[in-house]
């Protein structure tokens, strides 16, 4: 039997924030994968190495975690006030499924630098030295994101002394602004409440803040679900019963948020919503054995992504955290220490399994309806490898 040779596709492997992904220029993809559909999904699955029943993604570029099973497709934007269109695909590890329902905030930090390096940003807008403002249209969620990319001698500067918990080595700081992550015409709180009673048959009824900002997120109180809020990955990811409970809670929350109409639909919407739990500030030890004192943070947040506790914090979930912290009465605001009398804060530093992260938000209430102007945080990005990725010719 004759087998066709592999095809090679220009690609770049980049770390953005605490995630890694394979980046493509849309026009470099095979023609049948330049449009949404089965051919594109199959190509990306093969690139990453999914579905893999062993859960290792050994025969692909994925790293067998939700943070490293990611793909990005960029194209020059046809919007006059944007530079680049950014499309994110979260690739399932053990299933033949690419989730296009949300954004990756961490990889957003790498979008600007890749866009500049790939010629997707007008050279007239790139300074010889300074900062290049890259205007990103996030196609998954139809939102604007601004990345401030440092430039040295006309080239993207990737090295620097900015340290990001969850990333081993320092790099150049890339401030990222999520502009109007909740459109004024949209419901930030789909249920109309900042706190609801979420009834999960067979498991319990829990206080929950369900918010759509950055990414749809269900916030719970750690104590109500049997945790302290200082847990690391091993405390949860090795507990199959706990993971099943979280998935059931996520499914019922998704229905209540109006994201799905039937519980069974949650299996095909793994990327959203996220489930997170919060607790007041406490001393804890991070996954790198770093000691963090309670007075260094405002609260603890732990979040699950693609069915597992995240090793740090998803950038989009950080947007939800910052937004919720700025709104009185949410579980996030109630867990945050100090601040205004009403418990809301325009910026918080929260503890996560790998360390701490500061995020700021500008939230306003107009006619009894909350909206947020922007959420700001700093990340970093670095190209790890560039060239071509190879896949069997029949992959798509």
C-alpha positions as CSV (number, residue, x, y, z in Angstrom):
1,X,0.0,0.0,0.0
2,X,1.4,3.4,-1.0
3,X,1.3,6.3,1.6
4,X,1.5,9.9,0.7
5,X,4.3,12.0,2.2
6,X,3.6,14.4,4.9
7,X,2.7,18.0,4.1
8,X,4.5,20.9,5.9
9,X,2.7,24.1,6.9
10,X,4.4,27.3,8.1
11,X,3.9,27.6,11.9
12,X,5.3,29.2,15.0
13,X,5.3,27.7,18.5
14,X,4.9,30.5,21.0
15,X,4.5,30.8,24.8
16,X,2.0,33.5,25.7
17,X,1.5,34.1,29.4
18,X,1.2,30.8,31.1
19,X,0.1,29.0,27.9
20,X,1.7,27.7,24.8
21,X,0.2,27.2,21.3
22,X,0.8,26.7,17.6
23,X,0.3,29.9,15.7
24,X,-0.7,30.1,12.0
25,X,-1.1,32.8,9.4
26,X,-4.5,32.1,7.8
27,X,-3.1,32.3,4.3
28,X,-0.4,29.7,5.1
29,X,-3.0,27.0,5.8
30,X,-4.2,24.6,3.1
31,X,-7.0,26.1,1.1
32,X,-9.7,23.8,2.6
33,X,-8.6,24.8,6.1
34,X,-8.7,28.5,5.5
35,X,-12.5,28.4,6.2
36,X,-14.2,27.1,9.3
37,X,-15.3,23.5,9.2
38,X,-14.3,19.8,9.5
39,X,-11.1,20.1,7.4
40,X,-9.7,22.9,9.6
41,X,-10.6,21.1,12.8
42,X,-9.1,17.8,11.6
43,X,-5.9,19.6,10.6
44,X,-5.5,21.3,14.0
45,X,-6.3,18.0,15.9
46,X,-3.5,16.3,14.0
47,X,-1.1,19.1,14.6
48,X,-1.7,19.0,18.3
49,X,-1.8,15.2,18.5
50,X,-5.5,14.6,19.4
51,X,-7.5,12.6,20.1
52,X,-5.1,10.7,22.2
53,X,-6.5,8.0,24.5
54,X,-3.2,7.9,26.3
55,X,-3.7,11.6,27.2
56,X,-0.1,12.5,26.3
57,X,-0.3,14.0,22.8
58,X,3.1,12.3,22.1
59,X,2.5,12.3,18.3
60,X,1.8,16.1,18.1
61,X,2.7,19.5,19.4
62,X,0.4,19.5,22.4
63,X,1.7,19.2,25.9
64,X,-1.1,17.1,27.4
65,X,-2.6,20.0,29.4
66,X,-5.3,22.5,28.7
67,X,-2.6,25.2,28.8
68,X,-0.6,23.6,26.0
69,X,-3.3,22.1,23.7
70,X,-4.0,25.4,21.9
71,X,-4.0,26.8,18.4
72,X,-4.2,30.3,17.0
73,X,-5.0,31.5,13.5
74,X,-4.3,35.1,12.6
75,X,-5.2,37.2,9.6
76,X,-4.8,40.8,8.6
77,X,-8.0,42.5,9.8
78,X,-10.5,44.0,7.3
79,X,-11.6,46.4,10.1
80,X,-10.1,49.8,9.5
81,X,-9.5,50.4,13.3
82,X,-7.9,47.0,13.9
83,X,-4.6,45.4,12.8
84,X,-5.2,41.7,13.1
85,X,-8.0,39.2,13.5
86,X,-7.3,36.6,16.2
87,X,-9.1,33.2,16.2
88,X,-8.4,30.8,19.0
89,X,-9.0,27.0,19.0
90,X,-8.9,25.0,22.2
91,X,-8.1,21.4,21.2
92,X,-9.4,18.6,23.4
93,X,-6.8,16.1,24.4
94,X,-8.7,12.8,24.4
95,X,-11.6,13.8,22.1
96,X,-11.8,14.7,18.4
97,X,-13.0,18.2,19.3
98,X,-11.9,21.8,18.8
99,X,-13.7,24.3,20.9
100,X,-14.1,27.7,19.3
101,X,-16.5,29.2,21.9
102,X,-14.1,31.4,23.8
103,X,-10.8,33.3,23.9
104,X,-7.4,32.5,25.4
105,X,-6.3,35.6,27.4
106,X,-2.8,34.2,27.9
107,X,-2.0,33.6,24.2
108,X,-3.4,37.1,23.5
109,X,0.0,38.4,24.8
110,X,1.7,36.6,21.9
111,X,-0.8,37.8,19.2
112,X,0.7,41.2,18.9
113,X,4.3,40.0,18.5
114,X,3.4,37.3,16.0
115,X,1.3,39.8,14.0
116,X,4.2,42.3,13.9
117,X,6.8,39.6,13.0
118,X,4.4,38.2,10.3
119,X,3.8,41.4,8.5
120,X,0.2,41.7,9.6
121,X,0.8,45.2,11.2
122,X,1.4,48.2,8.9
123,X,5.1,49.0,9.1
124,X,4.3,52.7,9.5
125,X,2.8,51.9,12.9
126,X,5.9,50.1,14.2
127,X,8.4,52.4,15.9
128,X,12.1,51.9,15.6
129,X,12.3,51.9,19.4
130,X,9.4,52.1,21.9
131,X,6.0,50.4,22.0
132,X,3.8,49.3,19.2
133,X,0.1,49.4,20.0
134,X,-1.5,46.4,18.2
135,X,-5.2,46.5,17.8
136,X,-6.6,43.0,17.9
137,X,-10.1,41.8,16.9
138,X,-10.9,38.7,18.9
139,X,-13.1,36.8,16.4
140,X,-14.3,34.1,18.8
141,X,-16.1,36.6,21.0
142,X,-16.2,39.7,18.8
143,X,-14.2,42.0,21.2
144,X,-11.3,44.4,20.9
145,X,-8.0,43.8,22.7
146,X,-5.0,46.1,22.8
147,X,-1.5,44.7,23.2
148,X,1.4,47.1,23.9
149,X,4.4,45.3,22.4
150,X,7.9,46.6,23.1
151,X,10.1,47.3,20.1
152,X,13.9,47.5,20.0
153,X,15.7,48.4,16.8
154,X,12.6,47.8,14.8
155,X,12.2,44.3,16.1
156,X,9.8,42.8,18.7
157,X,11.6,42.7,22.1
158,X,11.0,39.4,23.8
159,X,13.6,39.4,26.5
160,X,13.4,41.4,29.7
161,X,13.1,41.3,33.5
162,X,9.3,41.0,33.9
163,X,8.5,38.0,36.0
164,X,5.2,36.2,35.7
165,X,4.2,33.5,38.3
166,X,3.7,30.3,36.4
167,X,6.5,31.0,34.0
168,X,10.0,30.0,34.9
169,X,12.1,32.7,33.2
170,X,11.7,36.5,32.9
171,X,10.8,38.2,29.7
172,X,9.6,41.5,28.3
173,X,6.4,42.8,29.8
174,X,3.3,43.1,27.4
175,X,0.5,45.0,28.9
176,X,-2.9,43.8,27.6
177,X,-6.2,45.7,27.7
178,X,-9.5,44.0,27.1
179,X,-11.7,46.7,25.9
180,X,-15.4,46.6,26.8
181,X,-15.2,42.8,27.5
182,X,-19.0,43.0,28.2
183,X,-20.9,45.0,25.6
184,X,-23.4,47.4,27.2
185,X,-26.1,45.7,25.3
186,X,-25.2,42.3,26.8
187,X,-26.0,40.9,30.2
188,X,-22.9,40.7,32.3
189,X,-24.9,38.6,34.8
190,X,-27.1,36.3,32.6
191,X,-29.4,35.6,35.5
192,X,-29.8,39.2,36.4
193,X,-28.3,38.6,39.9
194,X,-24.7,39.1,41.2
195,X,-25.3,36.0,43.4
196,X,-27.6,33.1,42.7
197,X,-28.4,29.8,44.4
198,X,-27.2,27.2,42.0
199,X,-29.1,23.9,42.6
200,X,-27.2,20.8,41.4
201,X,-29.3,17.7,42.0
202,X,-27.5,15.0,43.9
203,X,-24.6,17.3,44.9
204,X,-26.1,20.4,46.6
205,X,-27.1,24.0,46.3
206,X,-24.4,26.6,46.2
207,X,-24.0,30.3,46.2
208,X,-22.7,31.3,42.8
209,X,-21.7,34.4,40.9
210,X,-22.2,33.7,37.2
211,X,-20.6,36.3,35.0
212,X,-19.9,36.8,31.4
213,X,-16.7,39.0,31.2
214,X,-13.6,37.8,29.4
215,X,-15.1,34.3,29.4
216,X,-18.3,33.0,31.0
217,X,-17.3,32.0,34.5
218,X,-19.1,30.4,37.5
219,X,-17.6,31.5,40.8
220,X,-18.2,29.4,44.0
221,X,-17.2,29.8,47.6
222,X,-14.3,27.3,48.3
223,X,-15.7,26.5,51.8
224,X,-19.1,25.5,50.4
225,X,-17.6,22.9,48.2
226,X,-15.2,21.5,50.8
227,X,-12.0,23.4,50.0
228,X,-9.8,26.0,51.7
229,X,-9.0,27.9,48.4
230,X,-5.3,27.3,48.7
231,X,-5.3,24.0,46.9
232,X,-2.7,23.0,44.3
233,X,-3.3,20.8,41.3
234,X,-2.5,17.5,42.9
235,X,-5.2,18.1,45.5
236,X,-7.9,18.1,42.8
237,X,-6.7,16.6,39.6
238,X,-6.0,13.2,41.0
239,X,-9.5,13.0,42.5
240,X,-11.8,11.7,39.8
241,X,-14.9,12.0,41.9
242,X,-14.1,15.7,42.6
243,X,-13.6,16.4,38.9
244,X,-16.9,14.7,38.1
245,X,-18.6,16.9,40.6
246,X,-17.1,20.0,39.1
247,X,-18.2,19.0,35.6
248,X,-21.7,18.4,36.9
249,X,-21.7,21.8,38.5
250,X,-20.4,23.4,35.3
251,X,-23.1,21.8,33.2
252,X,-25.9,23.0,35.5
253,X,-24.4,26.4,35.6
254,X,-24.1,26.5,31.8
255,X,-27.8,25.9,31.6
256,X,-28.7,28.5,34.1
257,X,-26.5,31.0,32.3
258,X,-28.3,30.2,29.0
259,X,-25.2,29.0,27.3
260,X,-26.8,25.6,26.6
261,X,-30.3,24.4,26.7
262,X,-29.7,20.7,27.7
263,X,-27.1,19.3,30.1
264,X,-25.9,16.9,27.5
265,X,-24.6,19.8,25.4
266,X,-21.9,20.6,28.0
267,X,-19.7,17.8,26.7
268,X,-19.4,19.6,23.4
269,X,-18.7,23.0,25.1
270,X,-15.7,22.2,27.3
271,X,-13.9,25.5,27.0
272,X,-16.9,27.5,28.4
273,X,-18.1,28.3,31.0
274,X,-15.2,28.0,33.5
275,X,-15.7,27.0,37.1
276,X,-13.7,28.8,39.8
277,X,-13.8,29.0,43.5
278,X,-12.7,31.8,45.8
279,X,-11.6,32.3,49.4
280,X,-10.3,35.1,51.6
281,X,-6.6,35.8,51.7
282,X,-4.5,33.2,53.6
283,X,-0.8,32.3,53.8
284,X,0.0,29.5,51.4
285,X,2.8,27.8,49.5
286,X,2.8,27.8,45.7
287,X,3.6,24.9,43.4
288,X,7.2,26.1,43.2
289,X,7.4,26.2,47.0
290,X,7.3,29.9,47.2
291,X,5.7,31.2,50.4
292,X,3.0,33.9,49.9
293,X,1.8,35.8,52.9
294,X,-1.9,36.7,53.3
295,X,-1.1,40.4,53.3
296,X,0.4,40.1,49.8
297,X,-2.9,39.3,48.2
298,X,-6.6,40.2,48.3
299,X,-8.1,36.8,47.9
300,X,-7.5,33.3,46.5
301,X,-8.9,32.0,43.2
302,X,-8.6,28.5,41.8
303,X,-10.1,27.8,38.3
304,X,-10.7,24.7,36.3
305,X,-10.0,24.5,32.5
306,X,-11.0,21.6,30.2
307,X,-11.9,19.5,33.3
308,X,-8.7,20.0,35.3
309,X,-7.5,22.6,37.9
310,X,-5.4,25.1,36.1
311,X,-1.7,25.4,37.1
312,X,-2.0,29.2,37.3
313,X,-4.8,31.3,35.9
314,X,-6.4,31.6,32.5
315,X,-6.1,35.2,31.2
316,X,-9.8,35.3,30.3
317,X,-10.7,34.1,33.7
318,X,-8.5,36.8,35.2
319,X,-10.7,39.3,33.2
320,X,-13.8,37.8,34.9
321,X,-12.0,38.0,38.3
322,X,-11.1,41.6,37.9
323,X,-14.6,42.5,36.7
324,X,-16.4,40.7,39.5
325,X,-14.0,42.2,42.1
326,X,-15.1,45.7,40.9
327,X,-18.8,45.0,41.5
328,X,-20.2,45.0,45.0
329,X,-21.9,41.9,46.3
330,X,-20.2,39.3,44.0
331,X,-18.6,36.3,45.6
332,X,-15.2,37.6,44.3
333,X,-15.7,41.1,45.8
334,X,-16.9,39.6,49.1
335,X,-13.8,37.4,49.3
336,X,-11.4,40.2,48.6
337,X,-10.0,41.9,51.7
338,X,-10.0,45.6,52.5
339,X,-10.8,48.1,49.8
340,X,-13.9,50.2,49.7
341,X,-16.6,50.0,52.3
342,X,-18.8,48.1,49.9
343,X,-16.1,45.5,49.3
344,X,-15.6,46.3,45.6
345,X,-12.1,47.1,44.3
346,X,-10.8,48.5,41.0
347,X,-7.8,46.2,41.2
348,X,-7.0,43.0,43.0
349,X,-4.0,40.8,43.5
350,X,-5.1,37.2,43.8
351,X,-3.3,34.0,44.7
352,X,-3.4,31.0,42.3
353,X,-1.5,27.7,42.4
354,X,1.7,29.1,40.8
355,X,1.7,32.5,42.6
356,X,0.0,35.8,42.3
357,X,-1.5,38.0,39.6
358,X,-2.8,41.6,39.7
359,X,-5.7,42.6,37.5
360,X,-7.5,45.9,37.3
361,X,-11.0,46.7,36.0
362,X,-13.1,49.8,35.4
363,X,-16.7,48.9,36.1
364,X,-19.7,51.3,36.1
365,X,-23.4,50.9,36.9
366,X,-25.9,52.7,34.6
367,X,-29.6,52.5,35.2
368,X,-29.1,49.4,37.5
369,X,-27.0,47.6,34.9
370,X,-23.3,46.9,35.3
371,X,-20.8,47.2,32.5
372,X,-17.0,47.3,32.3
373,X,-15.0,49.7,30.2
374,X,-11.8,47.7,30.2
375,X,-9.7,45.2,32.1
376,X,-5.9,45.5,32.2
377,X,-3.2,43.0,33.1
378,X,0.4,42.3,32.1
379,X,1.7,39.1,30.5
380,X,4.8,38.2,28.5
381,X,5.4,36.2,25.3
382,X,8.3,34.4,23.6
383,X,8.7,32.6,20.3
384,X,10.0,29.1,21.1
385,X,10.3,27.7,17.6
386,X,9.4,28.7,14.1
387,X,9.4,27.0,10.7
388,X,7.0,24.3,9.6
389,X,4.8,21.7,11.3
390,X,4.3,18.5,9.4
391,X,1.2,16.3,9.3
392,X,0.1,13.3,7.1
393,X,-1.5,14.5,3.9
394,X,-4.8,12.9,4.7
395,X,-5.2,14.6,8.0
396,X,-7.8,17.1,6.9
